[in-house]
Amino acid sequence: MKKHHMTLKWIIPIGVIALFLLVGNLTVNKEQVFANDHQQIKTLSSVKEVVKTQGEQKLTHEEVIKITNRFMDILVQDIDANYKVIHFDTKDELLNEFEKVTTKETAQQFVDFYYSEEADGMYILPTETPPWFLEENDYDMITVDASTVKVVQDNHTDLDGNYSLELEFRFDNDWKITNITYN
């Protein structure tokens, strides 16, 4: 009986040590798995960021509406009784505002047509707005490449008659109108 008691005396400490090693190994593996998962999440975030910066964004209907409406809001400025623009003094200031939704080059043709700079400020030409995007009408959205989409809309208004409007949108940190063509 003493021999069996002697073996039991060694088995318990060896078992406790083995249990500690097993628990310690499981903890290390669990931490390694967590670290691997965390690295995968970080990698996925990096991939999403790269995709986003490369222009892999989808232009939505809501964004088209928001950008085209904002463009027209900038084009049609508040004026006084003499058609003097209230919030901007120069074409450059207005062009800088346009850069929120379009390129300076694209806005330039509209600013040059509708506005004139005088010694006492900037004035708007008292005329109708250009034929524009009508959000209630259908349109085609044509993907040109990963960061460029063309929106083409055929419209008819009493004032403008039939016209086709082509808006090119490009994604570079945000969607902006980069070209406007009428047919």
C-alpha positions as CSV (number, residue, x, y, z in Angstrom):
1,M,0.0,0.0,0.0
2,K,2.9,2.3,0.7
3,K,4.1,1.9,-2.9
4,H,0.7,3.0,-4.3
5,H,0.7,5.9,-1.9
6,M,4.2,6.9,-3.1
7,T,3.1,6.9,-6.7
8,L,0.0,8.9,-5.9
9,K,2.3,11.4,-4.1
10,W,4.1,12.1,-7.4
11,I,1.2,11.9,-9.7
12,I,-0.7,14.8,-8.1
13,P,2.2,17.3,-8.3
14,I,3.0,16.2,-11.9
15,G,-0.7,16.5,-12.8
16,V,-0.9,20.0,-11.3
17,I,2.2,21.0,-13.3
18,A,0.7,19.5,-16.4
19,L,-2.5,21.3,-15.8
20,F,-0.7,24.7,-15.4
21,L,1.2,24.0,-18.6
22,L,-1.9,23.1,-20.5
23,V,-3.8,26.2,-19.2
24,G,-0.8,28.4,-20.0
25,N,-0.5,26.9,-23.5
26,L,-4.3,27.5,-24.1
27,T,-4.0,31.1,-22.9
28,V,-1.0,31.7,-25.2
29,N,-2.9,30.1,-28.1
30,K,-6.0,32.1,-27.3
31,E,-3.9,35.3,-27.3
32,Q,-2.3,34.3,-30.5
33,V,-5.7,33.7,-32.1
34,F,-6.9,37.1,-30.8
35,A,-3.8,38.8,-32.2
36,N,-4.3,37.0,-35.6
37,D,-8.0,38.1,-35.7
38,H,-7.0,41.6,-34.7
39,Q,-4.4,41.6,-37.5
40,Q,-7.0,40.4,-40.0
41,I,-9.4,43.1,-39.0
42,K,-6.6,45.7,-39.3
43,T,-5.7,44.2,-42.7
44,L,-9.4,44.4,-43.8
45,S,-9.6,48.0,-42.7
46,S,-6.4,48.8,-44.6
47,V,-7.9,47.1,-47.7
48,K,-11.1,49.1,-47.4
49,E,-9.1,52.3,-47.0
50,V,-7.0,51.5,-50.1
51,V,-10.2,50.7,-52.0
52,K,-11.8,54.0,-50.8
53,T,-8.8,56.1,-51.7
54,Q,-8.6,54.5,-55.1
55,G,-12.1,55.6,-55.9
56,E,-14.0,52.4,-55.5
57,Q,-17.0,54.3,-54.2
58,K,-20.5,53.9,-55.7
59,L,-22.3,57.0,-56.7
60,T,-25.8,56.9,-55.3
61,H,-29.0,58.6,-56.4
62,E,-29.0,60.6,-53.2
63,E,-25.5,61.9,-53.9
64,V,-26.4,62.9,-57.4
65,I,-29.4,64.9,-56.1
66,K,-27.3,66.5,-53.3
67,I,-24.4,67.5,-55.6
68,T,-26.6,68.8,-58.4
69,N,-28.8,70.8,-56.0
70,R,-25.8,72.2,-54.2
71,F,-24.2,73.2,-57.6
72,M,-27.4,75.2,-58.5
73,D,-27.5,76.7,-55.0
74,I,-24.0,78.0,-55.5
75,L,-24.7,79.3,-59.0
76,V,-27.9,81.2,-57.9
77,Q,-26.5,83.6,-55.4
78,D,-28.5,86.0,-53.1
79,I,-28.5,89.5,-54.6
80,D,-29.7,93.0,-53.8
81,A,-32.1,95.1,-55.8
82,N,-29.3,96.0,-58.3
83,Y,-28.3,92.3,-58.9
84,K,-25.2,92.8,-56.7
85,V,-24.1,89.5,-55.1
86,I,-24.4,89.7,-51.3
87,H,-22.1,86.9,-50.0
88,F,-19.2,87.0,-52.5
89,D,-17.1,90.0,-53.9
90,T,-15.1,88.2,-56.6
91,K,-15.3,85.4,-59.0
92,D,-12.4,83.6,-57.3
93,E,-14.3,83.5,-54.0
94,L,-17.3,82.0,-55.8
95,L,-15.1,79.5,-57.7
96,N,-13.6,78.4,-54.3
97,E,-17.2,77.8,-53.1
98,F,-17.9,75.7,-56.2
99,E,-14.9,73.5,-55.4
100,K,-17.1,71.7,-52.8
101,V,-19.1,70.1,-55.6
102,T,-17.1,70.5,-58.8
103,T,-13.7,71.4,-60.2
104,K,-12.8,75.0,-60.7
105,E,-12.4,74.5,-64.5
106,T,-15.9,73.1,-64.7
107,A,-17.5,75.9,-62.7
108,Q,-15.4,78.6,-64.6
109,Q,-17.7,78.6,-67.7
110,F,-20.8,79.2,-65.6
111,V,-19.2,81.8,-63.4
112,D,-17.8,83.7,-66.4
113,F,-21.2,83.6,-68.2
114,Y,-23.5,84.6,-65.2
115,Y,-21.3,86.9,-63.2
116,S,-19.2,90.1,-63.8
117,E,-16.8,91.8,-61.4
118,E,-17.0,95.5,-60.9
119,A,-15.1,97.9,-58.7
120,D,-17.8,97.7,-56.0
121,G,-18.4,94.0,-56.1
122,M,-19.7,91.1,-58.2
123,Y,-23.0,91.2,-60.2
124,I,-25.2,88.4,-61.6
125,L,-26.6,88.5,-65.1
126,P,-30.4,88.7,-64.7
127,T,-31.4,85.7,-66.8
128,E,-32.8,82.2,-66.4
129,T,-30.7,79.4,-65.0
130,P,-29.2,76.9,-67.4
131,P,-31.0,73.7,-68.3
132,W,-30.3,71.4,-65.4
133,F,-30.7,68.0,-63.8
134,L,-34.3,67.2,-62.9
135,E,-34.4,64.9,-60.0
136,E,-37.9,63.6,-60.7
137,N,-36.9,62.4,-64.2
138,D,-35.1,59.2,-65.1
139,Y,-31.5,59.1,-66.1
140,D,-28.7,56.7,-67.0
141,M,-25.7,56.1,-64.8
142,I,-22.8,54.9,-66.9
143,T,-19.6,53.7,-65.1
144,V,-16.6,54.9,-67.0
145,D,-14.0,53.5,-64.6
146,A,-13.6,52.8,-60.9
147,S,-13.7,56.5,-60.0
148,T,-15.7,58.0,-62.9
149,V,-19.4,57.9,-63.6
150,K,-21.5,59.7,-66.2
151,V,-25.0,60.7,-65.5
152,V,-27.0,61.2,-68.7
153,Q,-30.5,62.7,-68.6
154,D,-32.9,63.6,-71.5
155,N,-35.3,66.3,-70.4
156,H,-38.0,68.7,-71.7
157,T,-39.1,71.9,-70.1
158,D,-41.3,74.7,-71.5
159,L,-38.4,77.2,-71.2
160,D,-35.6,75.0,-72.6
161,G,-37.4,72.6,-74.9
162,N,-35.7,69.2,-75.3
163,Y,-32.2,68.8,-74.0
164,S,-29.8,66.2,-73.0
165,L,-27.5,66.8,-70.0
166,E,-24.4,64.8,-69.3
167,L,-22.7,65.2,-66.0
168,E,-19.4,63.5,-65.3
169,F,-18.7,62.7,-61.7
170,R,-15.3,61.7,-60.4
171,F,-14.4,60.3,-57.0
172,D,-11.3,61.7,-55.3
173,N,-12.0,61.7,-51.5
174,D,-15.5,62.8,-52.5
175,W,-17.8,62.8,-55.5
176,K,-17.5,66.0,-57.6
177,I,-18.8,67.0,-61.0
178,T,-15.9,67.2,-63.4
179,N,-17.6,67.9,-66.7
180,I,-20.9,69.2,-67.9
181,T,-22.1,68.7,-71.5
182,Y,-25.3,69.7,-73.2
183,N,-26.7,68.2,-76.4
